[in-house]
C-alpha cells in the first residue's frame, strides 16, 4: 500500500514539475537580456537561461529539487527556450 501511495505522489509531482518547468523556461528565456536591454544570443543566452532554471528548481514544498526530479526539471526548463 505504501508503494502505491508513493508511486501516485511521484507521478503527480513529475506532472506538476513538467508544467512548472515549461513556465520557468519561458520566463527564463524572457529574462535573457543584456544590461543594455538587448536580447542575448548564443552562449550568453544559453548560460543565462541555465542559471535561471537552476534557481527555479524548487519543489512545491519550497525545498530544492534533487536527483532525478532536479535533472528532469532542468532538462524541461532549458528546452523550453
N, C-alpha and C positions, 0 to 999 in steps of 0.2 A: 504494500500500500504506500509506503514511504517513497519507493522508487517511482511509482506512478505520479504522485504529487510533485516530486522533484522534476520529473520529465515535463509535466504540464507547466510548471513555473519557468523552467528553462525555455520551453517553446514560446511562451508568451513574452519573456524578456528579450529573446532574439527577435521576435516580430516587432516589438516596440523599438528595439535598438536599431533596426533597419530604417524605420521611419524617421527616427531621431537623427541617424547618420546622414540620411539624404537631406534633411533640413539643415543640419550643421554644415554639410558640404556646400550647399547653395549659399549659406550665409558666409562661409569662409571664402568662397570664390568672390563674393561681392566686396569683401574686406581687403582683397589683394590689390591695393593701390599704393603708389609711391607717396613720398612726403609731399610731392608737388600736386598730388591728386590724379595723376595719370595711372591707368591700369597697368599692372605689372605683366611681364611676358616671360616666357621661357623658364629658366631655372629659378629665377627670383620668385615668380608666381607659384611654382611648384613648392618651393621651400616655405613660402608664406602660408599656403593652404595646409601643408603638412603640420606646421606649428599650431595653426588654428585648430585643426582637427584633434591633435593630441591634447590640447587644452579642453576640448569639448567631450573627451572620453570619460564621462561620468555617468554612473548608473542612476536609476530612478530614486535610489535611496541616498544619493549625494556622495557616495564613495567612488573613488577612481576605479575604472574597469581594469581587470587583469586577465591574463591568459588568453584563451580563445575568444572570449567576449570582446576584449580590447582589440585583438587582431582583426576580428570581423568588423567591428565598428570603424576602425581606422581605414580598412580597405574600402568599405562602402562610402565613408565620408570623403576620402580622397578621390574616389571615382565619380563622385557627384559634382565634379568640376564642370 
